[in-house]
Amino acid sequence: MNTTTGFSPASFRKITAAWKQLREHAGIGVIRSDREFQRMVALLDEVVDEAGSDENHPLAGLADLLGELIARYEEDRVRIPEAEPRTVLDFLMKRNGLRQSDLGDEIGSQGVVSEILGGKRAINARQAKALATRFGVSPAVFL
């Protein structure tokens, strides 16, 4: 066992092999381009679709990791202006090429999304958390 890492050589070889497969099949890693960013956002969407809000789902940790990678990239390159939550939502929807109907799981019906974007309805805490997970940002931007 390596006293520095706490992993046996066999365990470390397994970790190395698994990481190579993950990089090859999913491209997961530090995001360095807009193309990689779009891929990670799409992967996060798929993971969230599969895992939902179940924090015990086997993919929950992957969702957290992808959210962190996306957030780090956005902090460095994407500037979200200080704005009303509905303006931030509109900005992120455009940035990610989404329509109102694409946010059904996070917000509800297309009508509810329309009311939020039109300023007739506020984003509630549950919606803010779901949107934050989807876009890899802090829920505070939606409240």
C-alpha positions as semicolon CSV with decimal commas, in nm:
position;residue;x (nm);y (nm);z (nm)
1;M;0,000;0,000;0,000
2;N;0,126;0,346;-0,087
3;T;0,152;0,541;0,238
4;T;0,094;0,871;0,058
5;T;-0,233;0,783;-0,118
6;G;-0,355;0,492;0,094
7;F;-0,420;0,286;-0,222
8;S;-0,261;-0,046;-0,301
9;P;-0,086;-0,073;-0,638
10;A;-0,368;-0,300;-0,761
11;S;-0,634;-0,051;-0,654
12;F;-0,447;0,233;-0,817
13;R;-0,423;0,035;-1,144
14;K;-0,802;-0,018;-1,133
15;I;-0,858;0,355;-1,071
16;T;-0,628;0,438;-1,363
17;A;-0,811;0,199;-1,596
18;A;-1,153;0,331;-1,488
19;W;-1,042;0,692;-1,536
20;K;-0,913;0,614;-1,887
21;Q;-1,249;0,460;-1,975
22;L;-1,441;0,753;-1,828
23;R;-1,228;1,003;-2,024
24;E;-1,262;0,799;-2,343
25;H;-1,637;0,741;-2,326
26;A;-1,763;1,057;-2,155
27;G;-1,482;1,308;-2,194
28;I;-1,507;1,402;-1,827
29;G;-1,232;1,630;-1,702
30;V;-1,137;1,993;-1,668
31;I;-1,339;2,189;-1,927
32;R;-1,113;2,387;-2,158
33;S;-1,340;2,487;-2,448
34;D;-1,696;2,585;-2,527
35;R;-1,739;2,254;-2,706
36;E;-1,633;2,058;-2,397
37;F;-1,857;2,284;-2,189
38;Q;-2,159;2,202;-2,408
39;R;-2,080;1,830;-2,385
40;M;-2,059;1,842;-2,006
41;V;-2,387;2,035;-1,980
42;A;-2,553;1,776;-2,206
43;L;-2,409;1,493;-1,996
44;L;-2,526;1,661;-1,675
45;D;-2,874;1,691;-1,826
46;E;-2,876;1,316;-1,899
47;V;-2,748;1,231;-1,553
48;V;-3,012;1,452;-1,388
49;D;-3,280;1,297;-1,611
50;E;-3,171;0,953;-1,490
51;A;-3,102;1,029;-1,123
52;G;-3,359;1,301;-1,062
53;S;-3,328;1,453;-0,718
54;D;-3,240;1,119;-0,552
55;E;-2,923;1,198;-0,357
56;N;-2,868;0,824;-0,304
57;H;-2,877;0,740;-0,676
58;P;-2,548;0,589;-0,801
59;L;-2,510;0,886;-1,041
60;A;-2,565;1,156;-0,778
61;G;-2,192;1,198;-0,720
62;L;-2,134;1,227;-1,093
63;A;-2,398;1,501;-1,110
64;D;-2,217;1,687;-0,832
65;L;-1,881;1,651;-1,008
66;L;-2,020;1,768;-1,343
67;G;-2,190;2,062;-1,172
68;E;-1,860;2,165;-1,015
69;L;-1,671;2,136;-1,345
70;I;-1,938;2,339;-1,524
71;A;-1,948;2,602;-1,249
72;R;-1,568;2,639;-1,257
73;Y;-1,572;2,689;-1,635
74;E;-1,857;2,940;-1,610
75;E;-1,680;3,135;-1,335
76;D;-1,377;3,173;-1,558
77;R;-1,548;3,240;-1,889
78;V;-1,920;3,304;-1,861
79;R;-2,026;3,622;-1,692
80;I;-2,383;3,614;-1,567
81;P;-2,488;3,972;-1,516
82;E;-2,645;4,092;-1,193
83;A;-3,007;4,065;-1,289
84;E;-3,351;3,954;-1,188
85;P;-3,388;3,576;-1,162
86;R;-3,611;3,566;-1,470
87;T;-3,346;3,752;-1,670
88;V;-3,079;3,507;-1,556
89;L;-3,306;3,217;-1,653
90;D;-3,367;3,368;-1,996
91;F;-2,991;3,421;-2,041
92;L;-2,909;3,061;-1,945
93;M;-3,184;2,921;-2,164
94;K;-3,047;3,109;-2,464
95;R;-2,688;3,014;-2,378
96;N;-2,786;2,647;-2,372
97;G;-3,027;2,655;-2,666
98;L;-3,330;2,561;-2,457
99;R;-3,699;2,627;-2,514
100;Q;-3,958;2,679;-2,244
101;S;-4,083;2,324;-2,292
102;D;-3,734;2,191;-2,211
103;L;-3,765;2,301;-1,847
104;G;-4,068;2,089;-1,755
105;D;-3,881;1,880;-1,497
106;E;-3,726;2,182;-1,327
107;I;-4,014;2,432;-1,335
108;G;-4,333;2,271;-1,457
109;S;-4,547;2,335;-1,761
110;Q;-4,451;2,563;-2,047
111;G;-4,716;2,802;-1,915
112;V;-4,542;2,829;-1,578
113;V;-4,209;2,895;-1,751
114;S;-4,378;3,163;-1,960
115;E;-4,525;3,328;-1,651
116;I;-4,182;3,331;-1,483
117;L;-4,010;3,478;-1,788
118;G;-4,291;3,733;-1,820
119;G;-4,255;3,845;-1,458
120;K;-4,598;3,719;-1,352
121;R;-4,463;3,445;-1,126
122;A;-4,153;3,408;-0,909
123;I;-3,921;3,108;-0,906
124;N;-3,972;2,908;-0,587
125;A;-3,698;2,737;-0,383
126;R;-3,757;2,390;-0,531
127;Q;-3,743;2,528;-0,884
128;A;-3,431;2,731;-0,802
129;K;-3,253;2,418;-0,676
130;A;-3,353;2,217;-0,983
131;L;-3,248;2,497;-1,219
132;A;-2,918;2,536;-1,035
133;T;-2,848;2,167;-1,083
134;R;-2,943;2,184;-1,449
135;F;-2,725;2,485;-1,526
136;G;-2,444;2,422;-1,276
137;V;-2,490;2,753;-1,097
138;S;-2,581;2,862;-0,746
139;P;-2,953;2,848;-0,661
140;A;-2,912;3,206;-0,536
141;V;-2,912;3,341;-0,892
142;F;-3,276;3,233;-0,922
143;L;-3,403;3,371;-0,590
